[in-house]
C-alpha cells in the first residue's frame, strides 16, 4: 500500500524543491504528487527537473489557476483510481506545515481515519502571524465549531492525513467550495461519511 502527499502549488519555485527533498530525506518511501496551477514563475520546470532523482515524485499540471479546492480535488481523483493508495496527506508547499510532523500523522492514521495537524489544541500554535490574523483565524474556527461541531478544534487547518477508503466515500464532484471553505467543508463531509478524527498539535 502507498501513502501520498499532495502539494498544491502556485508560484512556489523557491520552496518546492527544498520541501520535496526534506520530505524524502525524512520518509524515503512516501509518494508525492505536486499539483501545479500553471505557475508563471517556473514551479513546474523546477519539479520536472528533480523528478529524475525521485521515482516516487509525480506531477499534475492544471491549465490555469483555479483555487485550492480544485487543486486538491484534481489530485484526489488522480490518486484514487489506484487501489494501492492507502492514505493521502494534504500539505501546503510553502513550509507553513513542517515535515517533521509527518511520521506522527502517519502513525496516528493507523487508528484514525482523519488526522488533523491542529494549531488550536494544547501544544499547538501559530508563529510569525500578525495579531489580527491570529484573532481572525481563532474567531473563525470558534464560529465554525459552533456550526459544525466542537469535536474538531482546527476546522480551517490544511495539514491533514486521510484514509483513502474515506476519500472514496465522499462525492468530490459535489464539493463546490474554495479556500478555507473547501477545507472546512471537506472535513465535514469526511465526518458525515463516518471518519473518526484525531488532532495532533503543530
Rosetta silent file (secondary structure, phi, psi, omega in degrees, C-alpha in Angstrom):
SEQUENCE: XXXXXXXXXXXXXXXXXXXXXXXXXXXXXXXXXXXXXXXXXXXXXXXXXXXXXXXXXXXXXXXXXXXXXXXXXXXXXXXXXXXXXXXXXXXXXXXXXXXXXXXXXXXXXXXXXXXXXXXXXXXXXXXXXXXXXXXXXXXXXXXXXXXXXXXXXXXXXXXXXXXXXXXXXXXXXXXXXXXXXXXXXXXXXXXXXXXXXXXXXX
SCORE:     score description
SCORE:     0.000 S_00000001
   1 L     0.000  151.125 -173.576    0.000    0.000    0.000 S_00000001
   2 E  -120.004  139.651  173.215    1.115    3.546   -0.776 S_00000001
   3 E  -106.834  132.070 -176.923    0.899    6.798    1.165 S_00000001
   4 E  -119.143  143.094  167.672    0.757   10.007   -0.861 S_00000001
   5 E  -108.015  129.288  173.021    1.308   13.675   -0.055 S_00000001
   6 E   -99.921  126.468  177.805   -0.476   16.172   -2.302 S_00000001
   7 E  -117.010   99.869  174.304    1.305   19.531   -2.630 S_00000001
   8 E   -74.040  137.005 -177.639   -0.779   22.160   -4.443 S_00000001
   9 E  -132.486  145.947  166.496    1.446   24.877   -5.899 S_00000001
  10 L  -151.904  112.085 -176.221    1.175   28.305   -7.431 S_00000001
  11 L    56.680   55.229  178.525    4.404   30.300   -7.693 S_00000001
  12 L  -117.984   29.938 -176.759    6.329   28.094   -5.263 S_00000001
  13 H   -56.432  -38.886 -176.388    9.553   27.759   -7.257 S_00000001
  14 H   -72.801  -27.196 -173.674   11.730   28.853   -4.319 S_00000001
  15 H   -99.602  -33.184 -162.535   10.115   26.437   -1.840 S_00000001
  16 H   -64.853  -43.924 -178.111    9.015   23.339   -3.677 S_00000001
  17 H   -68.762  -45.957  175.256   12.335   21.570   -4.329 S_00000001
  18 H   -59.164  -36.676  179.142   13.777   22.093   -0.810 S_00000001
  19 H   -66.557  -46.960  178.634   10.471   20.887    0.645 S_00000001
  20 H   -58.602  -44.467 -179.541   10.393   17.770   -1.528 S_00000001
  21 H   -62.943  -39.857  179.481   13.997   16.993   -0.641 S_00000001
  22 H   -67.181  -40.138  179.481   13.287   17.405    3.080 S_00000001
  23 H   -64.419  -47.657 -178.887   10.240   15.144    2.919 S_00000001
  24 H   -67.391  -30.213  175.669   12.061   12.363    1.072 S_00000001
  25 H   -65.765  -34.022 -179.253   15.017   12.606    3.446 S_00000001
  26 H   -82.669  -39.496 -175.791   12.606   12.028    6.318 S_00000001
  27 L  -133.312   82.792 -173.906   10.327    9.482    4.604 S_00000001
  28 L   -61.723  -24.894 -175.822   12.120    7.815    1.662 S_00000001
  29 L   -94.317   -2.672  179.942    9.160    5.533    0.850 S_00000001
  30 L   -69.709  157.681  173.551    6.477    8.227    0.746 S_00000001
  31 E  -111.760  142.267  179.826    4.924    9.274   -2.577 S_00000001
  32 E  -124.831  131.651  171.527    4.437   12.934   -3.504 S_00000001
  33 E  -115.437  116.386  174.368    2.050   14.390   -6.066 S_00000001
  34 E   -92.202  127.151  177.365    2.620   18.052   -6.937 S_00000001
  35 E  -112.927  108.362 -174.475   -0.476   19.727   -8.415 S_00000001
  36 E  -108.980  135.664 -179.043    0.523   22.979  -10.106 S_00000001
  37 L   -93.963   50.615  177.272   -1.886   25.618  -11.430 S_00000001
  38 L    56.922   50.789 -178.316    0.313   26.698  -14.347 S_00000001
  39 L   -58.543  129.399  178.915    2.599   28.830  -12.167 S_00000001
  40 L   -75.058   -9.923 -175.475    4.232   31.607  -14.191 S_00000001
  41 L   -88.391    0.327  179.065    7.382   31.561  -12.032 S_00000001
  42 L    93.244   19.184  177.563    8.652   28.206  -13.324 S_00000001
  43 H   -56.884  -44.315 -177.194    7.482   25.954  -10.485 S_00000001
  44 H   -59.779  -45.390 -179.007    6.596   23.205  -12.964 S_00000001
  45 H   -63.478  -37.619  179.124   10.044   23.198  -14.567 S_00000001
  46 H   -63.912  -42.625  179.462   11.713   23.028  -11.146 S_00000001
  47 H   -66.704  -46.010 -178.520    9.638   19.989  -10.168 S_00000001
  48 H   -61.470  -30.969 -179.135   10.171   18.249  -13.501 S_00000001
  49 H   -67.832  -36.644 -177.150   13.922   18.753  -13.179 S_00000001
  50 H   -93.207   -2.899  179.427   14.177   16.863   -9.887 S_00000001
  51 L   -61.344  -28.675  179.944   11.717   14.098  -10.829 S_00000001
  52 L   -66.229  -23.561  179.893   14.629   12.082  -12.246 S_00000001
  53 L   -83.233  -23.400 -171.269   16.082   11.895   -8.714 S_00000001
  54 L  -128.113  100.094 -179.383   12.881   10.735   -7.045 S_00000001
  55 L   -64.592  -19.893  179.300   10.895    7.863   -8.587 S_00000001
  56 L   -91.339    9.508  178.322    8.088    8.432   -6.051 S_00000001
  57 E  -100.681  126.437  176.986    7.556   12.024   -7.208 S_00000001
  58 E  -127.704  168.423 -168.893    4.751   12.679   -9.697 S_00000001
  59 E  -142.470  135.899  174.989    3.322   15.818  -11.219 S_00000001
  60 E  -127.792  117.316 -179.257   -0.086   17.072  -12.343 S_00000001
  61 E  -104.435  122.149  177.231   -0.192   20.348  -14.250 S_00000001
  62 L   -94.711  153.640 -172.288   -3.517   22.157  -14.485 S_00000001
  63 L   -71.581  -21.644 -177.621   -4.099   24.655  -17.300 S_00000001
  64 L  -157.779  166.571  177.267   -4.861   27.655  -15.080 S_00000001
  65 L   -70.340  121.747 -174.702   -5.163   28.883  -11.508 S_00000001
  66 L  -141.668   30.651  170.461   -8.443   27.519  -10.231 S_00000001
  67 L    90.314  154.055 -178.967   -8.306   27.510   -6.460 S_00000001
  68 H   -62.870  -44.361 -179.605   -7.012   25.316   -3.650 S_00000001
  69 H   -60.214  -44.489  178.990  -10.145   23.184   -3.556 S_00000001
  70 H   -62.465  -38.307  179.522   -9.960   22.470   -7.268 S_00000001
  71 H   -64.767  -44.495  179.685   -6.293   21.519   -6.998 S_00000001
  72 H   -65.945  -42.346 -179.291   -6.962   19.044   -4.196 S_00000001
  73 H   -63.054  -41.214  176.610   -9.967   17.506   -5.937 S_00000001
  74 H   -61.062  -41.750  178.432   -7.925   17.047   -9.124 S_00000001
  75 H   -65.944  -44.217  178.767   -5.187   15.393   -7.055 S_00000001
  76 H   -58.940  -47.125 -177.606   -7.638   13.148   -5.186 S_00000001
  77 H   -61.942  -38.899  179.402   -9.244   11.986   -8.427 S_00000001
  78 H   -64.503  -39.955 -175.184   -5.870   11.180   -9.968 S_00000001
  79 H   -79.129  -37.496 -169.031   -4.790    9.133   -6.949 S_00000001
  80 H   -72.378  -12.531  174.167   -7.994    7.301   -6.065 S_00000001
  81 L   -69.830  -18.394  178.916   -8.118    5.328   -9.295 S_00000001
  82 L   -92.560  111.170 -176.733   -5.139    3.437   -7.858 S_00000001
  83 L   -69.716   -9.724  177.266   -6.457    0.915   -5.335 S_00000001
  84 L   -79.497  -13.329 -179.066   -2.989    0.690   -3.761 S_00000001
  85 E   -70.763  123.490 -175.816   -3.316    4.208   -2.322 S_00000001
  86 E  -101.782  -49.190 -178.803   -3.829    3.837    1.427 S_00000001
  87 E  -134.854  147.344  178.883   -3.505    7.333    2.908 S_00000001
  88 E  -126.985  129.106 -178.758   -3.466   10.825    1.408 S_00000001
  89 E  -109.601  129.173  173.312   -1.895   13.811    3.154 S_00000001
  90 E   -93.024  132.927 -173.824   -2.885   17.407    2.419 S_00000001
  91 E  -156.393  137.806  176.884    0.021   19.807    2.944 S_00000001
  92 L   -73.875  153.588 -175.755    0.985   23.358    1.989 S_00000001
  93 L   -97.705    6.583 -173.687    4.037   23.846   -0.212 S_00000001
  94 L  -106.622   16.423 -179.304    5.386   26.991    1.492 S_00000001
  95 L    70.959   10.819  173.709    6.876   25.337    4.620 S_00000001
  96 L   -71.643  -19.484  172.730    3.999   26.574    6.791 S_00000001
  97 L  -111.301  115.882 -176.005    3.482   22.863    7.546 S_00000001
  98 L   -76.332  131.306  176.282    6.649   21.288    8.891 S_00000001
  99 H   -59.440  -19.925 -175.932    7.555   17.835    7.501 S_00000001
 100 H   -61.874  -20.090  179.670    8.690   16.820   10.999 S_00000001
 101 H   -85.003  -10.927 -174.306    5.064   16.078   11.913 S_00000001
 102 H   -60.061  -46.292  179.396    4.539   13.634    9.039 S_00000001
 103 H   -58.042  -40.555  179.343    5.755   10.448   10.805 S_00000001
 104 H   -66.612  -41.046  179.092    3.418   11.087   13.745 S_00000001
 105 H   -60.900  -44.333 -178.707    0.478   11.807   11.438 S_00000001
 106 H   -66.456  -40.118  177.406    1.038    8.581    9.526 S_00000001
 107 H   -62.275  -46.654  179.446    1.383    6.576   12.751 S_00000001
 108 H   -63.409  -30.027 -177.431   -1.833    8.031   14.175 S_00000001
 109 L   -71.545   -7.140  172.699   -3.641    7.288   10.931 S_00000001
 110 L   -67.768  -27.563 -177.029   -3.321    3.575   11.654 S_00000001
 111 L  -113.928   -9.726 -178.668   -6.080    4.061   14.245 S_00000001
 112 L  -130.861  148.151 -176.211   -7.880    7.146   12.926 S_00000001
 113 L   -84.469  -27.911  178.171   -9.450    7.927    9.553 S_00000001
 114 E  -134.562  115.875  176.851   -8.706   11.671    9.629 S_00000001
 115 E  -110.148  125.275 -174.531   -5.645   13.057   11.408 S_00000001
 116 E  -111.890  128.062  169.183   -5.515   16.837   11.667 S_00000001
 117 E   -77.618  109.572 -167.959   -2.440   18.921   12.386 S_00000001
 118 E  -109.535  131.740  175.606   -4.046   21.311   14.853 S_00000001
 119 L   -88.886  -10.658 -169.156   -2.943   24.758   15.945 S_00000001
 120 L  -116.878   28.389  168.140   -5.747   25.036   18.481 S_00000001
 121 L  -122.522  168.760 -177.413   -5.108   22.216   20.922 S_00000001
 122 L   -56.391  128.317 -178.724   -2.588   22.078   23.768 S_00000001
 123 L    97.858  -13.025  178.603    0.938   22.136   22.354 S_00000001
 124 L   -96.249  172.935  178.966   -0.103   23.755   19.072 S_00000001
 125 L   174.138 -179.104 -179.370    0.208   27.360   17.969 S_00000001
 126 L  -127.777  128.809  178.692    0.899   29.858   15.217 S_00000001
 127 L  -109.683  148.570  171.882    4.251   31.527   14.630 S_00000001
 128 L    62.821   31.314  173.390    5.069   34.698   12.669 S_00000001
 129 L  -109.019  144.860  172.775    1.473   35.849   12.233 S_00000001
 130 L   -67.360  156.157 -177.021    0.278   39.366   12.910 S_00000001
 131 H   -57.767  -40.217 -176.934   -2.148   39.684   15.848 S_00000001
 132 H   -65.027  -33.379  178.611   -5.110   40.464   13.574 S_00000001
 133 H   -69.884  -38.566  177.899   -4.565   37.244   11.605 S_00000001
 134 H   -63.839  -42.580  179.891   -4.459   35.196   14.800 S_00000001
 135 H   -64.878  -44.238  179.913   -7.679   36.812   16.017 S_00000001
 136 H   -62.190  -44.370 -178.367   -9.381   36.278   12.655 S_00000001
 137 H   -66.837  -48.621 -178.635   -8.308   32.629   12.467 S_00000001
 138 H   -66.397  -37.490  177.304   -9.212   31.703   16.041 S_00000001
 139 H   -65.334  -41.280  178.328  -12.526   33.577   15.779 S_00000001
 140 H   -63.373  -41.990  178.504  -13.346   31.851   12.520 S_00000001
 141 H   -65.520  -38.283  177.460  -12.591   28.446   13.994 S_00000001
 142 H   -62.491  -41.997 -179.813  -14.771   29.172   17.035 S_00000001
 143 H   -63.051  -45.835 -178.271  -17.636   30.158   14.728 S_00000001
 144 H   -68.307  -36.814  176.658  -17.301   27.013   12.611 S_00000001
 145 H   -60.710  -35.931  177.771  -17.048   24.824   15.711 S_00000001
 146 H   -65.742  -37.703 -177.740  -20.368   26.283   16.816 S_00000001
 147 H   -80.987  -45.019 -169.424  -21.938   25.424   13.461 S_00000001
 148 H  -105.356  -15.498  176.852  -20.327   22.090   12.586 S_00000001
 149 L   133.206  140.561 -176.572  -19.285   20.617   15.902 S_00000001
 150 L   -87.335    4.225  179.081  -16.868   21.057   18.759 S_00000001
 151 L   -74.915  -11.434  172.914  -15.225   17.684   18.209 S_00000001
 152 L  -120.054  131.854  178.725  -12.706   19.474   15.926 S_00000001
 153 L   -90.455  -33.699 -176.184  -10.693   22.453   17.169 S_00000001
 154 L  -117.404   83.789 -179.950   -8.937   23.378   13.911 S_00000001
 155 L   -72.625  -29.250 -173.118  -11.504   23.311   11.115 S_00000001
 156 L   -93.839   -7.007 -177.342   -9.504   25.596    8.809 S_00000001
 157 L   -67.137  136.471 -175.004   -6.111   23.873    9.116 S_00000001
 158 L   -99.561   11.052 -178.469   -4.822   22.454    5.828 S_00000001
 159 L  -105.680   98.648 -169.997   -2.401   19.826    7.210 S_00000001
 160 E  -141.647  146.824  176.038   -4.410   16.588    7.229 S_00000001
 161 E  -120.062  125.206 -173.128   -3.940   12.847    6.717 S_00000001
 162 E  -125.775  136.000  172.359   -6.937   10.902    5.376 S_00000001
 163 E   -69.366  132.480 -176.009   -7.514    7.212    4.808 S_00000001
 164 H   -60.634  -30.547  178.906   -8.226    6.704    1.112 S_00000001
 165 H   -58.505  -34.429  179.902  -11.218    4.479    1.904 S_00000001
 166 H   -82.359  -29.860  172.587  -12.984    7.523    3.344 S_00000001
 167 H   -60.835  -36.880 -178.608  -11.968    9.762    0.473 S_00000001
 168 L   -71.128  -17.020  178.435  -13.722    7.278   -1.806 S_00000001
 169 L   -84.620  -12.442 -177.982  -16.933    7.692    0.212 S_00000001
 170 L   -94.935  131.224  175.851  -17.077   11.439   -0.482 S_00000001
 171 L   -79.244   95.500 -174.367  -18.684   12.674   -3.715 S_00000001
 172 H   -63.215  -28.115 -178.971  -15.911   15.048   -4.748 S_00000001
 173 H   -70.046  -15.271 -179.883  -17.993   16.499   -7.594 S_00000001
 174 H   -93.181   -2.652 -179.435  -20.461   17.902   -5.057 S_00000001
 175 L   -92.753   94.246 -178.921  -17.853   19.950   -3.177 S_00000001
 176 L  -105.130   66.209 -176.376  -18.137   23.358   -4.805 S_00000001
 177 L  -134.362  158.591  179.998  -16.068   25.284   -2.275 S_00000001
 178 L  -134.854  162.758  175.064  -12.737   27.112   -2.351 S_00000001
 179 H    57.887 -140.036  179.667  -10.005   28.197    0.054 S_00000001
 180 H   -60.882  -33.718  179.286  -10.683   27.732    3.762 S_00000001
 181 H   -61.091  -37.922  177.433  -14.314   26.909    2.973 S_00000001
 182 H   -61.996  -47.199 -176.749  -13.138   23.892    0.996 S_00000001
 183 H   -62.254  -43.786  179.376  -11.010   22.616    3.880 S_00000001
 184 H   -65.349  -48.292 -179.098  -13.839   23.052    6.398 S_00000001
 185 H   -62.694  -39.231 -179.069  -16.473   21.539    4.125 S_00000001
 186 H   -62.759  -44.699  177.163  -14.225   18.647    3.179 S_00000001
 187 H   -61.305  -40.689  179.313  -13.654   17.711    6.826 S_00000001
 188 H   -60.637  -44.303 -179.899  -17.401   17.909    7.415 S_00000001
 189 H   -66.008  -37.225  177.529  -18.095   15.517    4.514 S_00000001
 190 H   -63.686  -42.385  179.009  -15.477   13.061    5.777 S_00000001
 191 H   -65.650  -40.969  176.799  -17.062   13.021    9.232 S_00000001
 192 H   -61.844  -29.032  178.045  -20.511   12.537    7.692 S_00000001
 193 L   -78.716   -3.992  176.675  -19.045    9.551    5.844 S_00000001
 194 L   106.216    4.785 -178.169  -18.103    8.046    9.219 S_00000001
 195 L   -67.473  133.322  171.812  -14.463    9.072    9.598 S_00000001
 196 L   -92.098  153.534 -164.295  -13.162    9.199   13.159 S_00000001
 197 E  -123.747  141.632  171.505  -10.824   12.084   13.978 S_00000001
 198 E  -132.171  131.141  173.560   -7.577   12.656   15.845 S_00000001
 199 E  -105.066  135.018  173.190   -5.921   16.072   16.255 S_00000001
 200 E  -117.965  145.305 -177.231   -2.205   16.357   16.915 S_00000001
 201 E   -73.981  135.585  172.705   -0.566   19.643   17.954 S_00000001
 202 L  -129.981    0.000    0.000    1.541   21.513   15.401 S_00000001
